[in-house]
Amino acid sequence: MKHGEKLAPVAAVVSAVSCVACCLPFGIFAAAGAAWLSVIVEPIRPYLLGVSAALLAFGLWQLYRARGTCRRRTRTSIAIFWVSFVLVAAVALAPQVVGSLLAGGLPGAGGGARLNDLNLDVLKAEFNRAADRTRLIVLFSPT
Amino acid sequence: MLVTDWQRPTAAVLGRILDSRAHQYWDPAHLVALRLAADARAPQPRQQCCVRDGILWDLAAVYPPGVQWTAQVPPAVFFDGPIVKVKPELEPALATSAALSPGPR
């Protein structure tokens, strides 16, 4: 009985927190978080993006379809959902760009590497200047 | 070449190649790819891939010591891609070519 008295308020608090928590867009935050993590942890990117998509779907259901305790749909929760949706879509469609933007914002991200605008005559001159060595030309996409 | 290629590479992208011997160029008109394709001739091997919309990309070309780029780009001893898949062939080609070099590598 004494234990019950002690536990009752705790249970009430847990219940209240649970009720509030189900109305908060934790799933949406998790979706965005998983997507951003997928930029860093490339080998498991497909799985993380899958988790993101599932959580976004859950968030969408929470916002627009759920008929339980979370009927209130605030502007904030809607904004959070759509911002997260855009973030997840950006990571899914252009992971290199997002990764580059993230890393490019860090000091010294380029390690001092320089980019030159192509001039074929300059390239030709440099190619011939190094004629005593092996030369390697590699064609890459910038992303 | 990709839908995401709307801007110059960022510092982070450039930072993937930190070898001081490397020169990186921004070539939005694909001038190098067009020149390499136009000047391709025997004994240069024919690439097995790496053409999108008529433009070469994701490809490596190795030129041994001694050859000069005159009116045409000289034939490469290695010419193929995509880079991630040809690494096992590219590295021996570079090593063989570098062995011919009298100068610093």
gemmi code that builds the backbone of each chain (N, CA, C; Angstrom):
import gemmi

chains = {
    "A": [
        ("MET", (0.827, -1.203, 0.000), (0.000, 0.000, 0.000), (0.864, 1.256, 0.000)),
        ("LYS", (1.895, 1.204, 0.887), (2.781, 2.363, 0.929), (3.508, 2.547, -0.406)),
        ("HIS", (3.901, 1.406, -0.962), (4.576, 1.480, -2.248), (3.652, 2.082, -3.303)),
        ("GLY", (2.372, 1.665, -3.191), (1.397, 2.186, -4.150), (1.249, 3.687, -4.034)),
        ("GLU", (1.260, 4.171, -2.828), (1.132, 5.619, -2.620), (2.317, 6.371, -3.210)),
        ("LYS", (3.487, 5.739, -3.050), (4.676, 6.408, -3.586), (4.707, 6.363, -5.107)),
        ("LEU", (4.263, 5.218, -5.607), (4.369, 5.029, -7.047), (3.289, 5.776, -7.834)),
        ("ALA", (2.167, 6.007, -7.164), (1.060, 6.638, -7.884), (1.432, 7.989, -8.491)),
        ("PRO", (2.049, 8.892, -7.687), (2.409, 10.179, -8.306), (3.444, 10.013, -9.424)),
        ("VAL", (4.382, 9.075, -9.180), (5.409, 8.841, -10.209), (4.747, 8.347, -11.497)),
        ("ALA", (3.797, 7.407, -11.310), (3.086, 6.886, -12.474), (2.313, 7.990, -13.174)),
        ("ALA", (1.762, 8.890, -12.349), (1.002, 9.992, -12.952), (1.911, 10.892, -13.775)),
        ("VAL", (3.087, 11.160, -13.203), (4.041, 12.007, -13.929), (4.479, 11.325, -15.229)),
        ("VAL", (4.781, 10.025, -15.106), (5.203, 9.282, -16.295), (4.093, 9.295, -17.338)),
        ("SER", (2.881, 9.115, -16.848), (1.734, 9.109, -17.751), (1.575, 10.454, -18.445)),
        ("ALA", (1.730, 11.524, -17.637), (1.587, 12.857, -18.213), (2.673, 13.135, -19.239)),
        ("VAL", (3.879, 12.756, -18.856), (5.003, 12.975, -19.781), (4.793, 12.167, -21.057)),
        ("SER", (4.311, 10.926, -20.892), (4.065, 10.071, -22.056), (3.025, 10.698, -22.962)),
        ("CYS", (2.012, 11.254, -22.301), (0.947, 11.865, -23.089), (1.468, 13.052, -23.885)),
        ("VAL", (2.297, 13.870, -23.205), (2.872, 15.026, -23.899), (3.842, 14.551, -24.975)),
        ("ALA", (4.635, 13.549, -24.616), (5.672, 13.084, -25.542), (5.071, 12.587, -26.849)),
        ("CYS", (3.909, 11.946, -26.745), (3.340, 11.404, -27.975), (2.862, 12.520, -28.882)),
        ("CYS", (2.673, 13.695, -28.294), (2.235, 14.826, -29.113), (3.406, 15.635, -29.646)),
        ("LEU", (4.589, 15.373, -29.114), (5.753, 16.103, -29.595), (6.349, 15.381, -30.798)),
        ("PRO", (6.915, 16.119, -31.719), (7.410, 15.503, -32.950), (8.772, 14.846, -32.790)),
        ("PHE", (8.881, 13.951, -31.786), (10.161, 13.259, -31.610), (10.530, 12.441, -32.846)),
        ("GLY", (9.491, 11.812, -33.430), (9.740, 11.003, -34.620), (10.316, 11.826, -35.750)),
        ("ILE", (9.807, 13.041, -35.868), (10.282, 13.913, -36.945), (11.719, 14.329, -36.685)),
        ("PHE", (11.998, 14.684, -35.427), (13.384, 15.024, -35.081), (14.308, 13.837, -35.360)),
        ("ALA", (13.838, 12.659, -34.989), (14.654, 11.463, -35.206), (14.883, 11.231, -36.694)),
        ("ALA", (13.850, 11.503, -37.502), (13.988, 11.330, -38.948), (15.087, 12.233, -39.486)),
        ("ALA", (15.041, 13.502, -39.084), (16.059, 14.446, -39.543), (17.432, 14.039, -39.020)),
        ("GLY", (17.475, 13.605, -37.773), (18.751, 13.191, -37.184), (19.351, 12.001, -37.904)),
        ("ALA", (18.497, 11.017, -38.206), (18.997, 9.832, -38.913), (19.499, 10.202, -40.294)),
        ("ALA", (18.796, 11.125, -40.952), (19.224, 11.535, -42.288), (20.580, 12.225, -42.237)),
        ("TRP", (20.736, 13.132, -41.247), (22.026, 13.822, -41.133), (23.133, 12.843, -40.774)),
        ("LEU", (22.821, 11.887, -39.940), (23.815, 10.884, -39.576), (24.240, 10.088, -40.808)),
        ("SER", (23.305, 9.888, -41.725), (23.614, 9.101, -42.920), (24.645, 9.784, -43.797)),
        ("VAL", (24.767, 11.110, -43.674), (25.802, 11.821, -44.443), (27.182, 11.423, -43.946)),
        ("ILE", (27.269, 11.192, -42.626), (28.567, 10.894, -42.014), (28.871, 9.402, -42.099)),
        ("VAL", (27.880, 8.583, -41.827), (28.091, 7.133, -41.785), (27.606, 6.535, -43.108)),
        ("GLU", (28.449, 6.686, -44.124), (28.034, 6.349, -45.478), (27.651, 4.878, -45.683)),
        ("PRO", (28.369, 3.922, -45.095), (28.046, 2.521, -45.386), (26.625, 2.115, -45.018)),
        ("ILE", (26.066, 2.757, -44.001), (24.701, 2.362, -43.603), (23.677, 3.425, -44.008)),
        ("ARG", (24.069, 4.275, -44.966), (23.166, 5.344, -45.390), (21.791, 4.833, -45.831)),
        ("PRO", (21.726, 3.789, -46.654), (20.394, 3.341, -47.094), (19.490, 2.966, -45.926)),
        ("TYR", (20.068, 2.333, -44.911), (19.258, 1.928, -43.759), (18.785, 3.152, -42.978)),
        ("LEU", (19.707, 4.096, -42.764), (19.332, 5.300, -42.016), (18.278, 6.105, -42.761)),
        ("LEU", (18.425, 6.155, -44.090), (17.409, 6.870, -44.863), (16.074, 6.133, -44.797)),
        ("GLY", (16.131, 4.815, -44.734), (14.908, 4.036, -44.562), (14.249, 4.353, -43.231)),
        ("VAL", (15.074, 4.430, -42.187), (14.552, 4.790, -40.864), (13.954, 6.193, -40.907)),
        ("SER", (14.657, 7.110, -41.594), (14.154, 8.481, -41.708), (12.803, 8.507, -42.398)),
        ("ALA", (12.704, 7.761, -43.492), (11.439, 7.749, -44.241), (10.310, 7.186, -43.377)),
        ("ALA", (10.625, 6.127, -42.638), (9.592, 5.523, -41.781), (9.160, 6.499, -40.687)),
        ("LEU", (10.144, 7.179, -40.089), (9.811, 8.128, -39.026), (9.042, 9.330, -39.570)),
        ("LEU", (9.391, 9.752, -40.771), (8.635, 10.851, -41.376), (7.198, 10.425, -41.631)),
        ("ALA", (7.061, 9.197, -42.103), (5.702, 8.690, -42.345), (4.923, 8.653, -41.034)),
        ("PHE", (5.604, 8.241, -39.965), (4.958, 8.229, -38.647), (4.588, 9.646, -38.222)),
        ("GLY", (5.510, 10.583, -38.465), (5.241, 11.982, -38.120), (4.064, 12.532, -38.900)),
        ("LEU", (4.008, 12.166, -40.167), (2.892, 12.612, -41.011), (1.571, 12.058, -40.486)),
        ("TRP", (1.619, 10.795, -40.103), (0.424, 10.153, -39.551), (0.015, 10.833, -38.250)),
        ("GLN", (1.045, 11.135, -37.403), (0.758, 11.824, -36.137), (0.068, 13.158, -36.382)),
        ("LEU", (0.565, 13.879, -37.393), (0.061, 15.228, -37.633), (-1.331, 15.240, -38.235)),
        ("TYR", (-1.551, 14.372, -39.184), (-2.761, 14.511, -39.988), (-3.810, 13.412, -39.811)),
        ("ARG", (-3.410, 12.271, -39.285), (-4.349, 11.166, -39.257), (-4.684, 10.673, -37.851)),
        ("ALA", (-3.755, 10.912, -36.904), (-3.957, 10.334, -35.574), (-5.222, 10.906, -34.922)),
        ("ARG", (-5.977, 10.039, -34.283), (-7.215, 10.473, -33.623), (-7.185, 10.082, -32.147)),
        ("GLY", (-6.022, 10.082, -31.538), (-5.917, 9.674, -30.138), (-5.849, 10.881, -29.236)),
        ("THR", (-4.829, 10.890, -28.416), (-4.691, 11.973, -27.444), (-4.034, 13.204, -28.055)),
        ("CYS", (-3.522, 13.061, -29.261), (-2.742, 14.159, -29.839), (-3.502, 14.806, -30.982)),
        ("ARG", (-4.603, 15.358, -30.701), (-5.413, 15.927, -31.781), (-4.920, 17.290, -32.205)),
        ("ARG", (-4.232, 17.965, -31.274), (-3.829, 19.339, -31.591), (-2.694, 19.348, -32.593)),
        ("ARG", (-2.910, 20.134, -33.619), (-1.883, 20.252, -34.660), (-1.472, 21.715, -34.701)),
        ("THR", (-0.306, 21.974, -34.149), (0.110, 23.370, -34.059), (0.926, 23.757, -35.291)),
        ("ARG", (1.036, 25.043, -35.487), (1.861, 25.530, -36.607), (3.302, 25.090, -36.434)),
        ("THR", (3.738, 25.085, -35.164), (5.124, 24.690, -34.891), (5.377, 23.249, -35.325)),
        ("SER", (4.460, 22.367, -34.953), (4.676, 20.957, -35.288), (4.624, 20.750, -36.801)),
        ("ILE", (3.751, 21.489, -37.466), (3.673, 21.378, -38.926), (4.969, 21.904, -39.565)),
        ("ALA", (5.436, 23.040, -39.041), (6.683, 23.611, -39.580), (7.849, 22.660, -39.359)),
        ("ILE", (7.914, 22.089, -38.163), (9.007, 21.147, -37.869), (8.956, 19.962, -38.831)),
        ("PHE", (7.740, 19.479, -39.066), (7.622, 18.326, -39.967), (8.148, 18.656, -41.356)),
        ("TRP", (7.706, 19.776, -41.901), (8.091, 20.074, -43.287), (9.558, 20.463, -43.414)),
        ("VAL", (10.100, 21.134, -42.396), (11.543, 21.418, -42.421), (12.326, 20.107, -42.404)),
        ("SER", (11.882, 19.192, -41.546), (12.547, 17.888, -41.478), (12.417, 17.148, -42.793)),
        ("PHE", (11.236, 17.256, -43.401), (11.025, 16.593, -44.689), (12.017, 17.113, -45.730)),
        ("VAL", (12.198, 18.426, -45.766), (13.136, 19.023, -46.731), (14.558, 18.566, -46.442)),
        ("LEU", (14.932, 18.529, -45.168), (16.281, 18.087, -44.802), (16.518, 16.645, -45.227)),
        ("VAL", (15.559, 15.798, -44.939), (15.703, 14.378, -45.285), (15.761, 14.225, -46.806)),
        ("ALA", (14.911, 14.959, -47.525), (14.925, 14.875, -48.987), (16.263, 15.343, -49.545)),
        ("ALA", (16.804, 16.417, -48.967), (18.097, 16.931, -49.436), (19.189, 15.890, -49.235)),
        ("VAL", (19.180, 15.257, -48.087), (20.202, 14.238, -47.803), (20.027, 13.033, -48.724)),
        ("ALA", (18.769, 12.679, -48.992), (18.524, 11.504, -49.841), (18.892, 11.775, -51.289)),
        ("LEU", (18.580, 12.974, -51.774), (18.779, 13.264, -53.192), (20.172, 13.789, -53.505)),
        ("ALA", (20.781, 14.504, -52.568), (22.093, 15.096, -52.844), (23.007, 14.973, -51.623)),
        ("PRO", (23.348, 13.751, -51.255), (24.154, 13.571, -50.037), (25.529, 14.224, -50.131)),
        ("GLN", (26.123, 14.197, -51.338), (27.458, 14.788, -51.475), (27.415, 16.296, -51.264)),
        ("VAL", (26.363, 16.907, -51.800), (26.250, 18.363, -51.655), (26.066, 18.723, -50.193)),
        ("VAL", (25.193, 17.998, -49.526), (24.956, 18.275, -48.107), (26.231, 18.042, -47.300)),
        ("GLY", (26.901, 16.928, -47.605), (28.149, 16.631, -46.909), (29.196, 17.703, -47.146)),
        ("SER", (29.254, 18.167, -48.396), (30.227, 19.204, -48.736), (29.903, 20.506, -48.033)),
        ("LEU", (28.610, 20.824, -47.992), (28.213, 22.059, -47.313), (28.540, 21.982, -45.827)),
        ("LEU", (28.283, 20.823, -45.249), (28.591, 20.641, -43.829), (30.087, 20.779, -43.580)),
        ("ALA", (30.860, 20.036, -44.366), (32.306, 20.045, -44.164), (32.920, 21.361, -44.611)),
        ("GLY", (32.346, 21.953, -45.662), (32.901, 23.202, -46.190), (32.793, 24.348, -45.213)),
        ("GLY", (31.888, 24.212, -44.279), (31.745, 25.274, -43.294), (32.773, 25.202, -42.194)),
        ("LEU", (33.543, 24.116, -42.192), (34.538, 23.966, -41.140), (35.850, 24.623, -41.556)),
        ("PRO", (36.556, 25.235, -40.594), (37.820, 25.876, -40.937), (38.812, 24.850, -41.484)),
        ("GLY", (39.473, 25.210, -42.552), (40.504, 24.345, -43.114), (39.970, 23.107, -43.774)),
        ("ALA", (38.685, 23.135, -44.150), (38.073, 21.937, -44.728), (38.756, 21.516, -46.020)),
        ("GLY", (39.235, 22.459, -46.774), (39.841, 22.137, -48.062), (41.296, 21.749, -47.977)),
        ("GLY", (41.887, 21.905, -46.810), (43.290, 21.560, -46.644), (44.210, 22.380, -47.545)),
        ("GLY", (43.744, 23.529, -47.995), (44.585, 24.391, -48.822), (44.560, 24.045, -50.298)),
        ("ALA", (43.763, 23.066, -50.706), (43.682, 22.708, -52.120), (43.065, 23.864, -52.898)),
        ("ARG", (43.633, 24.113, -54.076), (43.167, 25.244, -54.892), (42.408, 24.746, -56.106)),
        ("LEU", (41.465, 25.549, -56.552), (40.719, 25.222, -57.762), (41.057, 26.270, -58.828)),
        ("ASN", (41.440, 25.798, -59.993), (41.764, 26.699, -61.098), (40.687, 26.583, -62.168)),
        ("ASP", (40.353, 27.703, -62.775), (39.469, 27.629, -63.942), (40.262, 27.033, -65.087)),
        ("LEU", (39.625, 26.136, -65.809), (40.365, 25.425, -66.846), (40.727, 26.340, -68.009)),
        ("ASN", (41.987, 26.252, -68.377), (42.462, 26.837, -69.625), (43.256, 25.724, -70.298)),
        ("LEU", (42.805, 25.266, -71.444), (43.446, 24.106, -72.078), (44.924, 24.354, -72.373)),
        ("ASP", (45.264, 25.588, -72.728), (46.667, 25.887, -73.029), (47.533, 25.777, -71.771)),
        ("VAL", (46.986, 26.223, -70.653), (47.721, 26.111, -69.385), (47.894, 24.644, -69.015)),
        ("LEU", (46.806, 23.876, -69.153), (46.882, 22.449, -68.832), (47.899, 21.756, -69.723)),
        ("LYS", (47.875, 22.103, -70.987), (48.821, 21.512, -71.950), (50.262, 21.857, -71.567)),
        ("ALA", (50.488, 23.100, -71.186), (51.833, 23.518, -70.794), (52.296, 22.771, -69.544)),
        ("GLU", (51.402, 22.625, -68.584), (51.769, 21.894, -67.354), (52.001, 20.416, -67.657)),
        ("PHE", (51.196, 19.875, -68.538), (51.355, 18.477, -68.945), (52.747, 18.277, -69.542)),
        ("ASN", (53.130, 19.156, -70.424), (54.435, 18.999, -71.096), (55.601, 19.348, -70.168)),
        ("ARG", (55.375, 20.233, -69.216), (56.422, 20.600, -68.258), (56.792, 19.394, -67.382)),
        ("ALA", (55.851, 18.510, -67.191), (56.100, 17.320, -66.357), (56.377, 16.094, -67.221)),
        ("ALA", (56.923, 16.321, -68.404), (57.098, 15.219, -69.368), (58.053, 14.138, -68.881)),
        ("ASP", (58.879, 14.438, -67.890), (59.800, 13.406, -67.390), (59.120, 12.506, -66.354)),
        ("ARG", (57.857, 12.733, -66.102), (57.138, 11.950, -65.090), (55.856, 11.348, -65.668)),
        ("THR", (55.293, 10.439, -64.906), (53.972, 9.922, -65.254), (52.939, 11.001, -64.976)),
        ("ARG", (51.996, 11.158, -65.878), (50.914, 12.113, -65.656), (49.578, 11.381, -65.642)),
        ("LEU", (48.741, 11.819, -64.748), (47.432, 11.196, -64.560), (46.365, 12.273, -64.688)),
        ("ILE", (45.481, 12.089, -65.643), (44.337, 13.002, -65.778), (43.095, 12.247, -65.328)),
        ("VAL", (42.363, 12.841, -64.406), (41.150, 12.202, -63.885), (39.976, 13.158, -64.073)),
        ("LEU", (38.903, 12.645, -64.636), (37.693, 13.451, -64.841), (36.685, 13.091, -63.758)),
        ("PHE", (36.365, 14.087, -62.943), (35.418, 13.867, -61.853), (34.240, 14.825, -61.954)),
        ("SER", (33.133, 14.413, -61.402), (32.026, 15.333, -61.161), (32.372, 16.136, -59.902)),
        ("PRO", (31.974, 17.418, -59.831), (32.285, 18.197, -58.621), (31.517, 17.742, -57.385)),
        ("THR", (30.520, 16.895, -57.588), (29.784, 16.411, -56.417), (29.834, 14.898, -56.354)),
    ],
    "B": [
        ("MET", (27.872, 16.672, -64.610), (27.431, 15.372, -65.095), (26.257, 14.837, -64.293)),
        ("LEU", (26.218, 15.237, -63.040), (25.116, 14.799, -62.186), (24.152, 15.963, -61.963)),
        ("VAL", (22.955, 15.637, -61.539), (21.973, 16.703, -61.330), (22.403, 17.670, -60.236)),
        ("THR", (23.332, 17.219, -59.409), (23.778, 18.072, -58.302), (24.975, 18.947, -58.674)),
        ("ASP", (25.407, 18.860, -59.931), (26.604, 19.605, -60.339), (26.292, 21.029, -60.772)),
        ("TRP", (25.610, 21.772, -59.940), (25.268, 23.130, -60.349), (26.251, 24.168, -59.825)),
        ("GLN", (27.209, 23.747, -59.054), (28.145, 24.720, -58.515), (29.567, 24.175, -58.554)),
        ("ARG", (30.527, 25.083, -58.404), (31.920, 24.670, -58.329), (32.110, 23.794, -57.101)),
        ("PRO", (33.085, 22.901, -57.147), (33.313, 22.061, -55.964), (33.705, 22.902, -54.757)),
        ("THR", (33.203, 22.507, -53.619), (33.502, 23.240, -52.387), (34.891, 22.862, -51.878)),
        ("ALA", (35.326, 23.565, -50.864), (36.638, 23.287, -50.266), (36.739, 21.853, -49.776)),
        ("ALA", (35.622, 21.336, -49.266), (35.646, 19.958, -48.758), (35.862, 18.956, -49.877)),
        ("VAL", (35.262, 19.234, -51.024), (35.450, 18.334, -52.175), (36.897, 18.410, -52.652)),
        ("LEU", (37.414, 19.622, -52.764), (38.812, 19.779, -53.198), (39.760, 19.107, -52.213)),
        ("GLY", (39.392, 19.137, -50.949), (40.244, 18.576, -49.904), (40.393, 17.067, -49.973)),
        ("ARG", (39.589, 16.412, -50.808), (39.738, 14.961, -50.941), (41.018, 14.601, -51.680)),
        ("ILE", (41.546, 15.542, -52.437), (42.814, 15.293, -53.142), (43.815, 16.305, -52.598)),
        ("LEU", (44.649, 15.840, -51.697), (45.555, 16.761, -51.013), (46.997, 16.644, -51.496)),
        ("ASP", (47.251, 15.766, -52.446), (48.604, 15.604, -52.965), (49.059, 16.922, -53.593)),
        ("SER", (50.214, 17.403, -53.142), (50.674, 18.709, -53.617), (50.994, 18.705, -55.110)),
        ("ARG", (51.156, 17.516, -55.689), (51.440, 17.462, -57.129), (50.184, 17.616, -57.964)),
        ("ALA", (49.039, 17.493, -57.328), (47.779, 17.514, -58.085), (47.323, 18.946, -58.350)),
        ("HIS", (46.818, 19.174, -59.541), (46.197, 20.450, -59.902), (44.734, 20.154, -60.207)),
        ("GLN", (43.857, 20.918, -59.591), (42.434, 20.672, -59.802), (41.822, 21.819, -60.610)),
        ("TYR", (41.059, 21.446, -61.622), (40.480, 22.439, -62.530), (38.967, 22.336, -62.539)),
        ("TRP", (38.350, 23.469, -62.676), (36.894, 23.546, -62.852), (36.631, 23.688, -64.343)),
        ("ASP", (35.954, 22.688, -64.911), (35.790, 22.611, -66.364), (34.314, 22.395, -66.700)),
        ("PRO", (33.481, 23.419, -66.494), (32.039, 23.230, -66.705), (31.680, 22.943, -68.161)),
        ("ALA", (32.530, 23.323, -69.091), (32.232, 23.084, -70.518), (32.776, 21.732, -70.985)),
        ("HIS", (33.385, 20.974, -70.087), (33.905, 19.629, -70.398), (34.951, 19.665, -71.514)),
        ("LEU", (35.765, 20.702, -71.523), (36.742, 20.851, -72.600), (37.769, 19.717, -72.596)),
        ("VAL", (38.198, 19.315, -71.413), (39.193, 18.233, -71.341), (38.575, 16.917, -71.818)),
        ("ALA", (37.364, 16.650, -71.362), (36.695, 15.404, -71.768), (36.505, 15.367, -73.280)),
        ("LEU", (36.110, 16.495, -73.845), (35.900, 16.542, -75.293), (37.216, 16.350, -76.040)),
        ("ARG", (38.286, 16.960, -75.511), (39.580, 16.832, -76.174), (40.087, 15.400, -76.078)),
        ("LEU", (39.960, 14.792, -74.916), (40.417, 13.403, -74.751), (39.653, 12.473, -75.694)),
        ("ALA", (38.378, 12.716, -75.838), (37.569, 11.864, -76.725), (37.958, 12.085, -78.181)),
        ("ALA", (38.175, 13.331, -78.533), (38.498, 13.635, -79.940), (39.859, 13.088, -80.340)),
        ("ASP", (40.795, 13.101, -79.393), (42.169, 12.686, -79.720), (42.442, 11.220, -79.411)),
        ("ALA", (41.436, 10.488, -78.988), (41.637, 9.060, -78.661), (41.992, 8.292, -79.932)),
        ("ARG", (43.042, 7.510, -79.851), (43.484, 6.719, -81.009), (44.417, 5.634, -80.525)),
        ("ALA", (44.619, 4.630, -81.374), (45.532, 3.543, -81.026), (46.939, 4.128, -80.830)),
        ("PRO", (47.709, 3.535, -79.932), (47.442, 2.314, -79.165), (46.684, 2.531, -77.853)),
        ("GLN", (46.069, 3.668, -77.703), (45.322, 3.893, -76.450), (44.169, 2.896, -76.339)),
        ("PRO", (44.032, 2.227, -75.184), (42.903, 1.301, -75.029), (41.576, 2.049, -75.033)),
        ("ARG", (40.543, 1.379, -75.504), (39.232, 2.015, -75.540), (38.532, 1.813, -74.190)),
        ("GLN", (37.973, 2.861, -73.663), (37.311, 2.764, -72.359), (36.073, 1.881, -72.451)),
        ("GLN", (35.768, 1.241, -71.343), (34.625, 0.317, -71.285), (33.373, 0.982, -70.730)),
        ("CYS", (33.483, 2.243, -70.413), (32.345, 2.898, -69.761), (32.448, 4.400, -69.924)),
        ("CYS", (31.845, 5.092, -68.992), (32.184, 6.477, -68.659), (31.804, 7.511, -69.709)),
        ("VAL", (30.740, 7.263, -70.440), (30.240, 8.297, -71.354), (28.790, 8.576, -70.972)),
        ("ARG", (28.513, 9.836, -70.707), (27.128, 10.225, -70.414), (26.807, 11.448, -71.273)),
        ("ASP", (25.747, 11.347, -72.027), (25.369, 12.417, -72.953), (26.537, 12.795, -73.870)),
        ("GLY", (27.305, 11.795, -74.245), (28.403, 12.041, -75.165), (29.656, 12.613, -74.526)),
        ("ILE", (29.677, 12.743, -73.203), (30.812, 13.341, -72.497), (31.490, 12.278, -71.635)),
        ("LEU", (32.800, 12.209, -71.726), (33.554, 11.308, -70.854), (33.548, 11.854, -69.425)),
        ("TRP", (33.449, 10.958, -68.465), (33.585, 11.392, -67.071), (33.845, 10.184, -66.193)),
        ("ASP", (34.291, 10.466, -64.962), (34.639, 9.415, -64.002), (35.618, 8.443, -64.640)),
        ("LEU", (36.684, 8.991, -65.154), (37.634, 8.210, -65.937), (39.048, 8.684, -65.616)),
        ("ALA", (39.989, 7.745, -65.687), (41.395, 8.079, -65.453), (42.201, 7.781, -66.716)),
        ("ALA", (43.138, 8.657, -67.013), (44.032, 8.462, -68.157), (45.465, 8.589, -67.661)),
        ("VAL", (46.286, 7.595, -67.976), (47.686, 7.595, -67.525), (48.602, 7.784, -68.734)),
        ("TYR", (49.517, 8.754, -68.593), (50.458, 9.057, -69.675), (51.871, 8.806, -69.165)),
        ("PRO", (52.632, 7.998, -69.876), (53.965, 7.640, -69.388), (54.952, 8.784, -69.572)),
        ("PRO", (56.084, 8.708, -68.892), (57.108, 9.740, -69.066), (57.546, 9.809, -70.533)),
        ("GLY", (57.849, 10.994, -70.975), (58.393, 11.160, -72.318), (57.407, 11.627, -73.356)),
        ("VAL", (56.131, 11.302, -73.187), (55.178, 11.711, -74.223), (54.812, 13.190, -74.047)),
        ("GLN", (54.561, 13.838, -75.162), (54.233, 15.267, -75.166), (52.855, 15.489, -75.754)),
        ("TRP", (52.208, 16.491, -75.268), (50.919, 16.935, -75.821), (51.259, 17.996, -76.867)),
        ("THR", (51.143, 17.618, -78.107), (51.445, 18.571, -79.189), (50.118, 19.039, -79.798)),
        ("ALA", (49.902, 18.710, -81.071), (48.611, 19.092, -81.672), (47.487, 18.263, -81.076)),
        ("GLN", (47.813, 17.037, -80.692), (46.828, 16.142, -80.084), (47.335, 15.675, -78.722)),
        ("VAL", (46.401, 15.279, -77.898), (46.774, 14.626, -76.636), (47.388, 13.275, -76.996)),
        ("PRO", (48.527, 12.919, -76.409), (49.132, 11.626, -76.771), (48.268, 10.455, -76.323)),
        ("PRO", (48.448, 9.284, -76.928), (47.697, 8.109, -76.469), (48.072, 7.753, -75.027)),
        ("ALA", (47.071, 7.450, -74.233), (47.309, 7.049, -72.848), (47.602, 5.559, -72.797)),
        ("VAL", (48.365, 5.153, -71.780), (48.614, 3.709, -71.612), (47.484, 3.069, -70.791)),
        ("PHE", (46.749, 3.901, -70.092), (45.570, 3.419, -69.349), (44.488, 4.456, -69.554)),
        ("PHE", (43.278, 3.991, -69.858), (42.202, 4.936, -70.159), (40.883, 4.240, -69.840)),
        ("ASP", (40.415, 4.393, -68.619), (39.183, 3.677, -68.264), (38.607, 4.193, -66.944)),
        ("GLY", (37.468, 3.721, -66.604), (36.765, 4.071, -65.373), (35.638, 3.076, -65.158)),
        ("PRO", (34.713, 3.327, -64.284), (34.753, 4.405, -63.301), (35.872, 4.178, -62.284)),
        ("ILE", (36.336, 5.248, -61.718), (37.535, 5.210, -60.891), (37.419, 4.172, -59.776)),
        ("VAL", (36.272, 4.140, -59.136), (36.121, 3.248, -57.987), (36.259, 1.779, -58.399)),
        ("LYS", (35.975, 1.490, -59.662), (36.045, 0.093, -60.104), (37.372, -0.271, -60.748)),
        ("VAL", (38.079, 0.704, -61.300), (39.324, 0.367, -62.013), (40.565, 0.548, -61.148)),
        ("LYS", (40.375, 0.840, -59.882), (41.534, 1.046, -59.006), (42.514, -0.128, -59.069)),
        ("PRO", (42.043, -1.383, -59.074), (42.997, -2.499, -59.122), (43.849, -2.511, -60.398)),
        ("GLU", (43.326, -1.989, -61.503), (44.113, -1.932, -62.744), (44.905, -0.623, -62.839)),
        ("LEU", (44.338, 0.419, -62.265), (44.973, 1.736, -62.367), (46.290, 1.788, -61.591)),
        ("GLU", (46.294, 1.220, -60.414), (47.507, 1.308, -59.589), (48.710, 0.619, -60.239)),
        ("PRO", (48.562, -0.603, -60.800), (49.707, -1.200, -61.501), (50.123, -0.389, -62.732)),
        ("ALA", (49.148, 0.190, -63.409), (49.488, 0.998, -64.590), (50.330, 2.200, -64.178)),
        ("LEU", (49.955, 2.815, -63.063), (50.742, 3.954, -62.565), (52.136, 3.505, -62.137)),
        ("ALA", (52.197, 2.365, -61.466), (53.499, 1.871, -60.988), (54.411, 1.523, -62.166)),
        ("THR", (53.862, 0.883, -63.183), (54.659, 0.525, -64.356), (55.168, 1.769, -65.058)),
        ("SER", (54.279, 2.732, -65.184), (54.661, 3.973, -65.852), (55.687, 4.747, -65.023)),
        ("ALA", (55.474, 4.785, -63.721), (56.388, 5.524, -62.846), (57.784, 4.889, -62.856)),
        ("ALA", (57.836, 3.583, -63.076), (59.139, 2.907, -63.100), (59.991, 3.391, -64.268)),
        ("LEU", (59.350, 3.931, -65.280), (60.078, 4.433, -66.448), (60.612, 5.839, -66.222)),
        ("SER", (60.145, 6.448, -65.154), (60.447, 7.860, -64.941), (61.836, 8.060, -64.356)),
        ("PRO", (62.643, 8.935, -64.981), (63.949, 9.235, -64.404), (63.864, 10.306, -63.318)),
        ("GLY", (62.807, 11.081, -63.333), (62.704, 12.219, -62.426), (61.944, 11.874, -61.175)),
        ("PRO", (61.671, 12.903, -60.348), (60.901, 12.688, -59.126), (59.495, 12.275, -59.465)),
        ("ARG", (58.875, 11.442, -58.584), (57.540, 10.942, -58.861), (56.531, 11.538, -57.925)),
    ],
}
model = gemmi.Model(1)
for chain_id, residues in chains.items():
    chain = gemmi.Chain(chain_id)
    for i, (resn, *xyz) in enumerate(residues, 1):
        res = gemmi.Residue()
        res.name, res.seqid = resn, gemmi.SeqId(i, " ")
        for name, pos in zip(("N", "CA", "C"), xyz):
            atom = gemmi.Atom()
            atom.name, atom.element = name, gemmi.Element(name[0])
            atom.pos, atom.b_iso = gemmi.Position(*pos), 0.0
            res.add_atom(atom)
        chain.add_residue(res)
    model.add_chain(chain)
structure = gemmi.Structure()
structure.add_model(model)
structure.setup_entities()
